[in-house]
Amino acid sequence: MRESDDIAVDTNSSTPLLEESEVKDKKEVSGMEQWRGEIVKSIVYAGLKAVFTCFSLISSVSATNLSSVEVLALGIANLVADGISSSLGDFLSSSTKEGLAIKEMAVTQWELNNHRKDQEEQLLQQYQSLGMDLIDSNMVVNIFAKYNDILRDQKMTAQKGVMPPDQGGEKPWKNGVVAFLTFVGFGAAPLLSFVVLKPFTDNELVMFIGACFMSAIALTFLGIAKAKICGKRNYVRSVGFVLLNGAVAASAAYFLGWMF
């Protein structure tokens, strides 16, 4: 193909790349993805903590002379108490993060209202420090300067590393509820063996082995989820790491229970 046959690009065309409705849809999808990301993070964290905590408790008390009924009662009490604690911690963490973002947005807006030129200059220098040349960085800042909210959000993310609260996608109370349900759900896995096997045997060792098996299954699912969230394809390594952590925690708890 000759150079004269190349497709000409009309740089003066005013046709938008996306229609207004498409932009709105993309914003909604982006918000949902961010919210789902926070929920998934809460699920994996709470799930891992629940299995480790509950199975470590079972390991420690199994080394004593407590009956299976007593072990189950202690496990349920510990599960509910830690579940509430975990959900409150998740809620407080998310709400604090959101509150800080709101405060930072107000501070950034005040800076723009009172020292706009200085703030634009700082953003210009920030873009140049990231490798953008002077002409492009000037053009970008001048475009952003036309839209106050966009300029404010860019300063928050580029200079302060804080996501604007309206773009974080976080729902603190939902994160807390999900954390509680996840904690109770996954934490119950080690206790299921004491419920399922009780009608068939009173052997505490058999029930403890069953708890080990159920915990390993729960940790395997969480290890796969962890790898998927991090974008890693080596699921075996992720699962192995999670199982190793569980084994170390359980062994330490069992040894301490046996000593004391």
N, C-alpha and C positions, 0 to 999 in steps of 0.2 A: 504494500500500500504506500502511495506517495504521500509526502508531507501535506500536499494540498488537499488530499482526501480525508485528512483528520477531521473528526467531528468538532465543530465549533461550539464553544460553551458561551452562552449569553450571560455575562457577568452582571449585566444591568437589569436582568429579569427580576421582577418584584414578586414572582410566585413564591409563596411560602413553602418550606419543606414539609410542614405539617399543618393541617387544618386546625382551627381552634378547638374543635371537638376532640380531635386526636390528641392534642396537647393535654387537654383536661383528662382524657382517659389514661394517658401515660402517667400523669401525676397521681391519679388514684391508684393505679397499679403499683407505682413506686412506693406509695405510702403503705399499701397492703404488704408488699414484700418486706419493707423495713419492720412493720409490726410483726409479721410472721417470724422474721429473724430473731427478734427479741423474745418471742414466745418459745421458739425452738431452743434458744440459749437457756431460758429458764427451765425448760423441760429436761435438757441434758444435765445441767448443773444440779437441779433438785433430785433427779433420778439417781445420779452417781452418789450424791451425798446420802440419799435415803438407803440405798443398798449397802454402802459401806458402813453406815451408822448402825442399821438394824442387824446386819450379819455380824458385825463386830460385837454387838451386845449378846447375840445368841452364842457366839464363840466363847465369850468370856464366862457367861453363866453356865454353859454346857460343861465347862471344866470343873464346876462345883457339883454339889449333890442335889441341886434343885430338880424338881420333877418337871415333866414336859408341860404340865398345866401352868406351873409357876413361870416357866420360861416364856410360854405364850402370853401370859398376862403381862409380864414385864415388857415383852416386845411390843405389845399393842399400846401400852401406856407410853412407852418411849417413842413409838411411831407417831402417835397423835401429838404429843408435846413437841417433838422436833419438827413435825409438819407445820404446826402453827408458827413456831419460831422461824422456820425457813420461809414461809409465805410472808410473814411480817417483815423479815429482813429484805426479801425481794421487793416488796411494796415500798418500803422506806428508801431503799437504794434507788429504785426507778423514779419515785416522786422527788427525791432530793436532786437527782440528776436533771429532771425536768425543771425544778425550781431554779437551779443554778443557770440553766439555759435561758429561762425567762429573764432572770436578773441581768445576765450578760447581754441579752438583746436590748434591754432598756439602757444599759451603760453605753453600748455601741451606738444606739440611736442618739443619745445625748451628745456623744463625741461628734457625730455627723452634723447635728444641729448647730453645734457651737464652734467646731473646728473642722469644717468640711474639707477645705483645701489641704490641711495637714493630713487628714485621714486618707484623702485620695492619693496624696504623695506617698504615704506609707504603703498603701496597697500597690502602687506602681513599683516601688522598690521591692516589695515582696514578690511580685511576678517576675521582675528582672533577676532576683536571686534564685528563682526556680528555673532560669534558663531562657525566659522570653526576652526577645530583643526590645529595644527602646520603642521602635515604631509600633510594634504589635501591642506591647503593654500599654502604651498611651492610648491606642485605639480601643482596647478592651476596657480600660478604666473610664474613658470618656463615654462609652456606651452604657456601662453600668451606672455612671453618674446621673443618667437620665431617669433611672428607676430607683427610687430611694430604698424600697424593700430589698431589691436584688443587691444593691450596693452594701446594705447593712448585713445581709446574710453572707455575702462574699467575704466581708471583713471578719465576721465571726468564724467562718470555716477556714479561710486561708491564713489568717494571722493568729487567731486565738485557739484554733482547733476545737471549736464548740459548734455542734450542730444546732441550728435554730429549733426551738421547741415545736414549731408547727411542721417540721420535716422529720422529727425523730421517730414518729410512728409508735411511740411507746404508750401503753395504757397501764399505768402503775397498778391499779386495782385488779385488772385482768391478769397481769403478771403474777400478782400475789395469789390469786385463785388457782391459776395454772400450776404454780409452784407447790401449793398445798396438795392439790389432787395428784400431781406427779409424785410428790414425796410419799404420800400414803399408798398410791398404786404400786410403785416400784419397791417401796420399803416393805410392802406386804408379801413380796415374793418369797423371801426367806422363811416367813412365818407360815406359808401355805402347807409346807411339809408337815408341820405339827397339827394342822387341821385335817389334812387329807389322810395322813397315815395313822392318826390316833385310833380310828375304829378298827384298824388291822393289827396294830402292834403298840406295845408300851415301851419298846426299846428306845431309849434316848439316843443311842448311837446311830441307829437307823434313821431316826428323825433328823439328827444333826447332819448326816450324810445327804439326806433329802434337801435340807436347807442349803447345803453347799451347792447341790445340783441346780436348785431353783435360782440361787444367787448368780451362778455362772451364766445361766440363760439370760437373766435380766441384764447383767453386765455386758454380755455379748451384743445384745440389741443396742445398748447405749454406746458401746464402742463403735458399732457400725454407724450409728447416728452422728457420733462425734466426727468420724472420718468424712462423712458426707457433708456436714456443715463446713468443715475446714477445707473442702474441695480436694481431699486426698483420696487416691484410688487404692492405696495399700490398706485395705480393710483388715487384713490379717495382723498387721503390725499394730494398728489402732486397738483392735480387740485384745491382742496379747498384752499390750501395755495396760489397758484397763483391768484385765483379769489379774495381772501381776500385782497391781496396786491393791486390788481387793484381797488377794492372797496374803500379801504382807500385812495389811491392816488386820485381817482375821487372825493370822498367826500370832501377831503381837497381843491382840485382845485375849486369845485363848491362853497364851503363856502367862499373861498377867493374872487371869482368872484362876489358873492352876496354882500360881504362887501364893495368892492371897485368899 
